[in-house]
Amino acid sequence: MLRVENLTKKFKKVTAVDNVSFEVNPGEIIGLLGENGAGKTTTLRMLATMLKPTSGNAMIDGYNIIDNPNKIRERIGILFGGDVALYDRLTGRENMI
């Protein structure tokens, strides 16, 4: 289970993620949609414990992303792409397996 509550990330004077809240229950699949610069990658980086939020919190399987980053990392897998996947000859599905 994923619970995100009022998650915010500011870089100096720029607010990249502003007070985001949502919940994902076991078995659900979601998508983060938005324009470039909307904060999708920043949100995922906070959930993956790669960035500390400025404020707010998130829990993954009952573990707080700020207090328990190692427990979070044991439970998730994430691959940030770009124009090229980890293995560019593989399909998107094959890169995830």
URCOR-V504921 format. One record per residue. N is the residue number from 0. RES is the residue in three letters. SS is DSSP state (@ for helix, = for strand, . for the rest). PHI is phi as a letter, one per 20 degrees, with the letter a starting at -180 (999 if undefined). NEAR is the number of other C-alpha atoms within 12 Angstrom. Layout:
N;RES;SS;PHI;NEAR
N;RES;SS;PHI;NEAR
This chain:
0;MET;.;999;21
1;LEU;=;c;29
2;ARG;=;c;24
3;VAL;=;d;30
4;GLU;=;c;25
5;ASN;=;l;21
6;LEU;=;f;34
7;THR;=;c;30
8;LYS;=;c;31
9;LYS;=;d;22
10;PHE;=;d;16
11;LYS;.;l;8
12;LYS;.;e;7
13;VAL;=;e;14
14;THR;=;e;21
15;ALA;=;e;27
16;VAL;=;c;31
17;ASP;=;c;23
18;ASN;=;l;22
19;VAL;=;e;30
20;SER;=;c;20
21;PHE;=;a;21
22;GLU;=;c;20
23;VAL;=;c;20
24;ASN;.;e;16
25;PRO;.;g;12
26;GLY;.;n;8
27;GLU;.;e;10
28;ILE;.;c;11
29;ILE;.;c;12
30;GLY;.;c;11
31;LEU;.;e;17
32;LEU;.;d;12
33;GLY;.;r;12
34;GLU;.;f;9
35;ASN;.;g;11
36;GLY;.;n;14
37;ALA;.;f;19
38;GLY;.;o;26
39;LYS;@;f;24
40;THR;@;f;27
41;THR;@;f;30
42;THR;@;f;39
43;LEU;@;f;32
44;ARG;@;f;27
45;MET;@;f;36
46;LEU;@;f;39
47;ALA;.;e;32
48;THR;.;m;31
49;MET;.;e;20
50;LEU;.;c;24
51;LYS;.;e;28
52;PRO;.;f;34
53;THR;.;f;24
54;SER;=;b;23
55;GLY;=;n;27
56;ASN;=;b;32
57;ALA;=;b;38
58;MET;=;c;32
59;ILE;=;c;32
60;ASP;.;l;23
61;GLY;.;n;19
62;TYR;=;d;25
63;ASN;=;f;28
64;ILE;.;f;37
65;ILE;.;e;26
66;ASP;.;e;17
67;ASN;.;c;22
68;PRO;@;f;25
69;ASN;@;f;17
70;LYS;@;f;19
71;ILE;@;f;27
72;ARG;@;f;22
73;GLU;@;f;16
74;ARG;@;d;21
75;ILE;.;c;21
76;GLY;.;c;16
77;ILE;.;b;21
78;LEU;.;c;18
79;PHE;.;e;19
80;GLY;.;e;14
81;GLY;.;a;11
82;ASP;.;f;9
83;VAL;.;c;14
84;ALA;.;f;17
85;LEU;.;g;19
86;TYR;.;c;17
87;ASP;.;f;14
88;ARG;.;e;11
89;LEU;.;e;13
90;THR;.;f;13
91;GLY;@;g;18
92;ARG;@;f;12
93;GLU;@;f;12
94;ASN;@;f;18
95;MET;@;e;15
96;ILE;.;f;12
